[in-house]
Amino acid sequence: MRVYLDHNATTPLRPEARAAMLAAMDLVGNPSSVHAEGRASRGLVERARVAVAEALGAGEADIVFTSGATEAAALALAGRGLLGAAVEHEAVAAWVQEGLAADAAGRVAVAEPARATLQLANSETGVVQDLPPGLAVSDITQAVGRLAFSHAWSGVGMAIASAHKFGGPRGVGVLVLPRGADLAAQLRGGGQEMGRRAGTENLIGIAGMAAAATAALRDLADGVWIRVAELRNLMEQTIAAAHPQTIFVGIDGTRLPNTSCMLTAGWKSETQVMAMDLAGFAISAGSACSSGKVRTSRVLRAMGYDDASAASAVRVSLGPQTTQDEILRFADAWTAANRAKLARAA
C-alpha cells in the first residue's frame, strides 16, 4: 500500500469537507440573486464566512474568499512595495522586495513590521517565525490548523491561506483583512465579496473550506498534531541512527509538527524522490509550486547551505492519519535506498 507523506503540498480532502461540498452541489441559485434559491446560496456563503472567521480568529466582515493563497497574496501585496525574505513562498516573493535576511536557522528579523511581510511557517523546512506586532502581511498557509493562530491577537494586518493545506478542496482560499480595512479589488466586474473581489462565488469550494477549517481547529484542540510531531521525531531519530550524516533542517528550533527537511549530501533530491516513489512513498523535493524545476532551493541557500547540501534536500510532511507503522516503514525504505546508493559508489 502506498503511503502519502507530502501533506505540505496538498492534504487529502477531509470527510467533513466532502459532505459539505456534496450538499452545496444541490443548491442551484447564484448567491447574488434575490430570489429564494439565490438567498439559500447566499446563506451558505455567509455561514461559511462565519466558520472560517472563527477558525482564524477574525471577524466575519474581514474574510475575503479567493481562488487560493496565490490570489490572496496578489490581492494583499500588489503595488505595496513591502519587504520580504528569500524564505517566502514564491507566490509572495513575486510581489515583495527582498530586503529581509534569514539566519542559519531560517529565522527572519523584521525591523519595520509595517513595511514587511513574513510567513508564519515555511513550507519546505517547517521553520516557524515569531510574527512581530504591526506586521503588514503574513502567509499563514502552512500553519492553519497545525499551529495555534488568531488574527485578532497576532497583531498582523493581512493574512493569506489556502483551503487545500488543511483538508479543504483545491481552488479556494482566503484573505483576512484588518478590522474595517478598505481594499482595492484586483478582479473587477461585480460587487461580490463586499466589492473586494468580483466574480460569482465558488459556492462548493467555500462550503468545503469552511467545513475543513472547523474540523482542523477541532484536531488542533484535541492534540492531534502532538502525536504527529512524535511520529516525525521518531522518523528522524531512526534515520539519524542509521545515517548520522543526514542533516535535519531547523531541528533545534520551532518547526511545524509534521515537517522534516532532510539533507544528505551526495544524494540528489530528485533521485531520492524517485526511489521513494518506487518504494511506495510520496515525498517531495521542496515546494510543490516549483514542481518540474530542477534547481537548488532558494530557501536553503538563504539559510547558508551550500549547493551540494541544498541539492540533496527532500521534504517529508505527515498528516493526521499517518501511522507509526508507515513512518517506520518509510525510515527503513529510505535507509535501504541510501545503503544501496553507497554500495554502488564504493
ChimeraX attribute file (.defattr): number of C-alpha atoms within 10 A of each C-alpha:
attribute: neighborCount
match mode: 1-to-1
recipient: residues
	/A:1	7
	/A:2	11
	/A:3	19
	/A:4	20
	/A:5	24
	/A:6	24
	/A:7	25
	/A:8	28
	/A:9	19
	/A:10	20
	/A:11	22
	/A:12	16
	/A:13	19
	/A:14	20
	/A:15	15
	/A:16	19
	/A:17	26
	/A:18	21
	/A:19	13
	/A:20	19
	/A:21	22
	/A:22	13
	/A:23	13
	/A:24	19
	/A:25	12
	/A:26	10
	/A:27	16
	/A:28	11
	/A:29	17
	/A:30	18
	/A:31	23
	/A:32	15
	/A:33	13
	/A:34	12
	/A:35	11
	/A:36	10
	/A:37	15
	/A:38	16
	/A:39	16
	/A:40	17
	/A:41	22
	/A:42	20
	/A:43	13
	/A:44	19
	/A:45	22
	/A:46	16
	/A:47	15
	/A:48	23
	/A:49	24
	/A:50	18
	/A:51	21
	/A:52	26
	/A:53	24
	/A:54	18
	/A:55	23
	/A:56	25
	/A:57	17
	/A:58	21
	/A:59	19
	/A:60	20
	/A:61	18
	/A:62	21
	/A:63	22
	/A:64	21
	/A:65	29
	/A:66	27
	/A:67	18
	/A:68	21
	/A:69	27
	/A:70	22
	/A:71	24
	/A:72	27
	/A:73	26
	/A:74	16
	/A:75	21
	/A:76	26
	/A:77	20
	/A:78	15
	/A:79	10
	/A:80	13
	/A:81	12
	/A:82	19
	/A:83	21
	/A:84	26
	/A:85	26
	/A:86	24
	/A:87	30
	/A:88	23
	/A:89	22
	/A:90	15
	/A:91	16
	/A:92	29
	/A:93	18
	/A:94	15
	/A:95	20
	/A:96	22
	/A:97	17
	/A:98	16
	/A:99	12
	/A:100	17
	/A:101	17
	/A:102	19
	/A:103	11
	/A:104	15
	/A:105	18
	/A:106	24
	/A:107	20
	/A:108	22
	/A:109	16
	/A:110	21
	/A:111	10
	/A:112	13
	/A:113	20
	/A:114	17
	/A:115	16
	/A:116	25
	/A:117	30
	/A:118	30
	/A:119	27
	/A:120	24
	/A:121	25
	/A:122	27
	/A:123	27
	/A:124	28
	/A:125	29
	/A:126	27
	/A:127	26
	/A:128	22
	/A:129	18
	/A:130	15
	/A:131	20
	/A:132	18
	/A:133	13
	/A:134	15
	/A:135	21
	/A:136	24
	/A:137	27
	/A:138	24
	/A:139	27
	/A:140	23
	/A:141	26
	/A:142	26
	/A:143	23
	/A:144	25
	/A:145	25
	/A:146	24
	/A:147	19
	/A:148	13
	/A:149	17
	/A:150	16
	/A:151	21
	/A:152	14
	/A:153	10
	/A:154	15
	/A:155	15
	/A:156	24
	/A:157	22
	/A:158	24
	/A:159	28
	/A:160	28
	/A:161	28
	/A:162	30
	/A:163	30
	/A:164	28
	/A:165	26
	/A:166	28
	/A:167	27
	/A:168	32
	/A:169	27
	/A:170	18
	/A:171	18
	/A:172	27
	/A:173	26
	/A:174	28
	/A:175	22
	/A:176	29
	/A:177	24
	/A:178	19
	/A:179	15
	/A:180	9
	/A:181	11
	/A:182	12
	/A:183	13
	/A:184	12
	/A:185	16
	/A:186	14
	/A:187	13
	/A:188	13
	/A:189	12
	/A:190	14
	/A:191	14
	/A:192	17
	/A:193	18
	/A:194	15
	/A:195	17
	/A:196	19
	/A:197	23
	/A:198	17
	/A:199	14
	/A:200	14
	/A:201	21
	/A:202	16
	/A:203	22
	/A:204	23
	/A:205	25
	/A:206	32
	/A:207	31
	/A:208	30
	/A:209	37
	/A:210	28
	/A:211	24
	/A:212	30
	/A:213	27
	/A:214	20
	/A:215	21
	/A:216	22
	/A:217	20
	/A:218	14
	/A:219	15
	/A:220	16
	/A:221	14
	/A:222	10
	/A:223	11
	/A:224	17
	/A:225	21
	/A:226	15
	/A:227	16
	/A:228	24
	/A:229	19
	/A:230	14
	/A:231	22
	/A:232	22
	/A:233	18
	/A:234	16
	/A:235	21
	/A:236	21
	/A:237	14
	/A:238	17
	/A:239	20
	/A:240	16
	/A:241	11
	/A:242	15
	/A:243	14
	/A:244	11
	/A:245	12
	/A:246	18
	/A:247	18
	/A:248	18
	/A:249	25
	/A:250	21
	/A:251	16
	/A:252	9
	/A:253	13
	/A:254	15
	/A:255	20
	/A:256	23
	/A:257	24
	/A:258	26
	/A:259	28
	/A:260	27
	/A:261	24
	/A:262	23
	/A:263	23
	/A:264	22
	/A:265	18
	/A:266	12
	/A:267	17
	/A:268	18
	/A:269	26
	/A:270	17
	/A:271	13
	/A:272	21
	/A:273	20
	/A:274	15
	/A:275	17
	/A:276	19
	/A:277	16
	/A:278	11
	/A:279	17
	/A:280	16
	/A:281	24
	/A:282	21
	/A:283	23
	/A:284	27
	/A:285	28
	/A:286	23
	/A:287	19
	/A:288	15
	/A:289	11
	/A:290	12
	/A:291	10
	/A:292	8
	/A:293	8
	/A:294	11
	/A:295	12
	/A:296	19
	/A:297	21
	/A:298	17
	/A:299	22
	/A:300	24
	/A:301	18
	/A:302	18
	/A:303	20
	/A:304	15
	/A:305	17
	/A:306	13
	/A:307	15
	/A:308	15
	/A:309	21
	/A:310	25
	/A:311	24
	/A:312	23
	/A:313	30
	/A:314	26
	/A:315	29
	/A:316	25
	/A:317	29
	/A:318	26
	/A:319	23
	/A:320	16
	/A:321	10
	/A:322	18
	/A:323	15
	/A:324	16
	/A:325	10
	/A:326	18
	/A:327	22
	/A:328	17
	/A:329	17
	/A:330	22
	/A:331	20
	/A:332	16
	/A:333	17
	/A:334	19
	/A:335	18
	/A:336	13
	/A:337	16
	/A:338	17
	/A:339	14
	/A:340	12
	/A:341	13
	/A:342	12
	/A:343	9
	/A:344	7
	/A:345	7
	/A:346	6
